[in-house]
Amino acid sequence: MTSISNTSSTTLSAHQSKTSSGLPVISILTGAVFWGFCWWPLKFFADAGLSGNLIGMTAYAIVGLVAIPIVWRERHQWRSETGLFFLIGIFFGLANITFTTALMEGEVVRVMLLFYLLPAWGALGGVFLLGEKLNKRRCIAIALSLIGVFVILGGAEILNQPFSSVDIMALAAGFCLSATGVVNKMAQKIPMASRSFIPFIFCPPMALVGNYFSPTTMPVIGTVTWLLLVLFACFWLFGGTFLTTYGVANMETSRASILQVMELFVAIVTAMWLGGEVLELKEYIGGTLIIIATILESLPSA
């Protein structure tokens, strides 16, 4: 999940000589497996009584403690873009908390499909904030994304009933993550390491605020669960971030974005295989439209 925000202008020409190697491809695909299968440990922690906010206050905080000295050491490089630094952190923090909560409380397939309204949010953000041109292909991608979500939510039936809180969080996660990507493109001086570790620093305090408004008491969990939480933070969250960051930094942004669609496929397949979820026709149709839109949005400009 966190990988999308790294698809910024920091993909410099210094890395282009490495793109011919298969290692970046393997790195991105492995990272996509991490994030696509992230629902599995999250469901386990949900069964143990943890909420999305509590995950932010524990798992993200564990990596955040390691991240703080790294980001602080690079402060002289991003100090002139402090405002953008904080915007990335705020959007990234909101994206991670809402995405984590939605996966823990809702149906994995539905959450992932709604989350992947990213092409529409990213294209519109690029137009309004970066002055990018909205050509015919991007208009088609936006339209397909919106139609896909409309179909998934039940078509005309959504006019007669409100969105669920999980639906809203899944959509909000995609919006915030797209906003993170747009701000990342605006930033020029924030080093890659700081960009990658920002969410681990901002998530814990934002989760603390979220837990204040929607309180969940920290359950009594055993030593094994605490150990698994630490492993999840260090191996799953940090490992996934490292893999996708390396891959994106050493590959063209458009190619990386297409490869990252693997995350959606992994989530859907594993949720059906291990989670026992069943896709309805509307989800097949809506999901196909969203995947096509994502690929169209990821293709390089003509």
Salt bridges, closest charged atoms under 4 A:
GLU132 OE1 - ARG138 NH1 3.02
ASP167 OD1 - ARG110 NE 2.94
GLU280 OE1 - LYS282 NZ 3.90
GLU297 OE2 - ARG138 NH2 2.52
